[in-house]
Amino acid sequence: MLRFSVHVHPGARASRVGGDYDGALNVHVRARAVDGAATAQVLSVLAEAFDVRVGAVHLLRGAHSRTKSVEIEGDEAALSARLAQLLGT
């Protein structure tokens, strides 16, 4: 299990994950921040980026904020290595 912060950029041209924003992982999503659409897409995009099922990605805090705390279930070593890769460290 791995917990970390993400910074969401809703309304982007393309959905992508990568980069550091003040210690949080950048997540760009096409969905607008309306009725939770961006948050739902963030969870889906993270699942794809970490190669886990969508049900393994949980929102802990920040449902209505650009900065969110998430938790991903799985092998902590593999998830941490992938997070470091996505952050560019």
KELUM-97859 format. One record per residue: y, x, z of N, C-alpha, C in turn; chain. Coordinates in Angstrom, 1 decimal. Layout:
    nc2    nc1    nc3   cac2   cac1   cac3    cc2    cc1    cc3 chain
      Y      X      Z      Y      X      Z      Y      X      Z     A
...
***
This chain:
    nc2    nc1    nc3   cac2   cac1   cac3    cc2    cc1    cc3 chain
   -1.2    0.8    0.0    0.0    0.0    0.0    1.2    0.9    0.0     A
    2.2    0.5   -0.8    3.4    1.3   -0.9    4.6    0.4   -0.9     A
    5.6    0.7   -0.1    6.9   -0.1    0.0    8.0    0.8   -0.4     A
    8.9    0.2   -1.2   10.1    0.9   -1.7   11.2   -0.1   -2.1     A
   12.3    0.5   -2.4   13.5   -0.4   -2.9   13.6   -0.3   -4.4     A
   14.1   -1.3   -4.9   14.4   -1.4   -6.4   15.8   -1.9   -6.5     A
   16.5   -1.4   -7.6   17.8   -1.9   -7.9   17.7   -2.6   -9.3     A
   18.0   -3.9   -9.3   17.7   -4.7  -10.5   19.0   -4.8  -11.4     A
   18.8   -4.7  -12.7   19.8   -4.9  -13.7   19.4   -6.1  -14.6     A
   19.8   -7.3  -14.2   19.4   -8.5  -15.0   20.2   -8.6  -16.3     A
   19.7   -9.2  -17.2   20.3   -9.5  -18.5   20.4   -8.2  -19.4     A
   19.4   -7.3  -19.2   19.4   -6.1  -20.0   18.8   -6.4  -21.4     A
   19.1   -5.5  -22.3   18.6   -5.7  -23.7   17.0   -5.6  -23.8     A
   16.5   -4.8  -22.9   15.0   -4.7  -22.8   14.6   -4.5  -21.4     A
   13.4   -4.9  -21.1   12.8   -4.7  -19.7   12.3   -3.3  -19.7     A
   12.6   -2.5  -18.6   12.1   -1.2  -18.4   12.3   -0.8  -17.0     A
   11.5    0.2  -16.6   11.5    0.7  -15.2   11.7    2.2  -15.3     A
   12.6    2.7  -14.5   12.7    4.2  -14.5   14.1    4.6  -14.1     A
   14.2    5.7  -13.4   15.5    6.2  -12.9   15.8    5.9  -11.5     A
   16.7    6.6  -11.0   17.1    6.5   -9.5   18.5    5.9   -9.4     A
   18.7    4.9   -8.6   20.0    4.4   -8.2   20.1    4.4   -6.7     A
   20.8    5.5   -6.2   21.0    5.6   -4.8   19.7    5.6   -4.0     A
   18.7    6.2   -4.5   17.4    6.2   -3.8   16.5    5.1   -4.1     A
   16.9    4.1   -4.9   16.1    3.0   -5.3   15.7    3.1   -6.8     A
   14.5    2.6   -7.1   14.0    2.6   -8.4   14.8    1.6   -9.3     A
   15.3    2.1  -10.4   16.0    1.2  -11.4   15.0    0.3  -12.1     A
   15.3   -1.0  -12.2   14.4   -1.9  -12.9   15.4   -2.8  -13.8     A
   15.3   -2.7  -15.1   16.1   -3.5  -16.0   15.2   -4.6  -16.5     A
   15.7   -5.8  -16.5   15.0   -7.0  -17.0   15.8   -7.8  -17.9     A
   15.2   -8.4  -18.9   15.9   -9.3  -19.8   16.4  -10.6  -19.2     A
   15.6  -11.1  -18.2   16.0  -12.4  -17.6   17.3  -12.3  -16.9     A
   18.0  -13.4  -16.9   19.3  -13.5  -16.2   19.0  -13.9  -14.7     A
   19.9  -13.6  -13.9   19.8  -13.9  -12.4   20.1  -15.4  -12.2     A
   19.2  -16.3  -12.7   19.4  -17.7  -12.6   18.0  -18.3  -12.1     A
   18.1  -19.0  -11.0   16.9  -19.7  -10.5   15.7  -18.8  -10.3     A
   15.9  -17.5   -9.9   14.9  -16.6   -9.6   14.2  -16.0  -10.8     A
   14.7  -16.2  -12.0   14.0  -15.7  -13.2   14.0  -14.2  -13.2     A
   15.1  -13.6  -12.8   15.1  -12.1  -12.9   14.1  -11.5  -11.8     A
   14.1  -12.1  -10.6   13.2  -11.7   -9.6   11.7  -11.8  -10.0     A
   11.4  -12.9  -10.6   10.0  -13.1  -11.1    9.7  -12.0  -12.2     A
   10.6  -11.7  -13.1   10.3  -10.8  -14.1   10.3   -9.3  -13.5     A
   11.0   -9.1  -12.5   11.0   -7.8  -11.8    9.5   -7.5  -11.3     A
    9.0   -8.5  -10.6    7.6   -8.3  -10.1    6.6   -8.1  -11.2     A
    6.8   -8.8  -12.3    5.9   -8.6  -13.5    6.0   -7.3  -14.1     A
    7.3   -6.8  -14.3    7.5   -5.5  -14.9    7.0   -4.4  -14.0     A
    7.2   -4.5  -12.7    6.7   -3.5  -11.8    5.1   -3.5  -11.8     A
    4.5   -4.6  -11.9    3.0   -4.6  -12.0    2.6   -3.9  -13.2     A
    3.2   -4.1  -14.3    2.9   -3.4  -15.6    3.1   -1.9  -15.4     A
    4.3   -1.5  -14.8    4.6   -0.1  -14.7    3.6    0.7  -13.8     A
    3.1    0.0  -12.8    2.2    0.6  -11.8    0.8    0.3  -12.1     A
    0.5   -0.4  -13.2   -0.8   -0.7  -13.7   -1.7   -1.4  -12.6     A
   -1.0   -2.5  -12.0   -1.7   -3.3  -11.0   -1.5   -4.8  -11.5     A
   -2.3   -5.7  -10.9   -2.1   -7.1  -11.2   -0.8   -7.6  -10.5     A
   -0.3   -8.6  -11.1    1.0   -9.2  -10.6    0.9   -9.6   -9.2     A
   -0.3  -10.1   -8.8   -0.5  -10.6   -7.4   -0.5   -9.4   -6.4     A
   -0.5   -8.2   -6.8   -0.5   -7.1   -5.9    0.9   -6.6   -5.6     A
    1.9   -7.2   -6.3    3.3   -6.9   -6.1    4.0   -8.0   -5.3     A
    4.6   -7.6   -4.1    5.2   -8.6   -3.2    6.6   -8.3   -3.0     A
    7.5   -9.3   -3.0    8.9   -9.2   -2.6    9.0   -9.3   -1.1     A
    9.6   -8.3   -0.5    9.7   -8.3    1.0   11.1   -8.8    1.4     A
   12.1   -8.4    0.6   13.5   -8.7    0.9   14.3   -8.7   -0.3     A
   15.4   -9.5   -0.4   16.4   -9.4   -1.5   16.2  -10.4   -2.6     A
   15.7  -11.6   -2.3   15.4  -12.6   -3.4   16.7  -12.9   -4.1     A
   17.8  -12.8   -3.5   19.1  -13.2   -4.2   20.0  -12.0   -4.2     A
   19.5  -10.8   -4.3   20.3   -9.6   -4.3   19.8   -8.6   -5.4     A
   20.7   -7.8   -5.9   20.2   -6.8   -6.9   19.3   -5.7   -6.2     A
   19.5   -5.4   -5.0   18.7   -4.5   -4.3   17.6   -5.2   -3.5     A
   16.4   -4.9   -3.9   15.2   -5.6   -3.3   14.2   -4.6   -2.7     A
   13.5   -5.1   -1.7   12.4   -4.3   -1.1   11.1   -4.9   -1.6     A
   10.2   -4.1   -2.1    8.9   -4.6   -2.6    7.8   -3.8   -2.0     A
    6.6   -4.4   -2.1    5.4   -3.8   -1.6    4.4   -3.9   -2.7     A
    3.6   -2.9   -3.0    2.6   -2.9   -4.0    1.3   -2.5   -3.3     A
    0.3   -3.4   -3.4   -1.1   -3.1   -2.9   -1.8   -2.2   -3.8     A
   -2.6   -1.2   -3.3   -3.4   -0.3   -4.1   -3.5    1.0   -3.4     A
   -4.0    2.0   -4.2   -4.2    3.3   -3.7   -2.9    4.0   -3.5     A
   -2.5    4.3   -2.2   -1.2    4.8   -1.9   -0.9    6.1   -2.6     A
   -1.8    7.0   -2.7   -1.6    8.3   -3.3   -1.2    8.1   -4.8     A
   -2.0    7.3   -5.5   -1.7    7.0   -6.9   -0.4    6.3   -7.1     A
   -0.1    5.3   -6.3    1.1    4.6   -6.4    2.3    5.5   -6.1     A
    2.2    6.4   -5.1    3.3    7.3   -4.7    3.6    8.3   -5.9     A
    2.5    8.7   -6.5    2.7    9.7   -7.6    3.4    9.0   -8.8     A
    3.0    7.7   -9.0    3.6    7.0  -10.1    5.1    6.7   -9.8     A
    5.4    6.4   -8.6    6.8    6.1   -8.1    7.6    7.4   -8.3     A
    7.1    8.5   -7.9    7.8    9.8   -8.1    8.1   10.0   -9.6     A
    7.1    9.7  -10.4    7.2    9.9  -11.9    8.3    9.0  -12.5     A
    8.3    7.7  -12.0    9.3    6.8  -12.5   10.7    7.1  -12.0     A
   10.8    7.7  -10.8   12.1    8.1  -10.3   12.7    9.3  -10.9     A
   11.8   10.0  -11.6   12.2   11.3  -12.2   12.2   12.5  -11.3     A
   11.4   12.4  -10.2   11.4   13.5   -9.3   10.2   14.4   -9.5     A
***
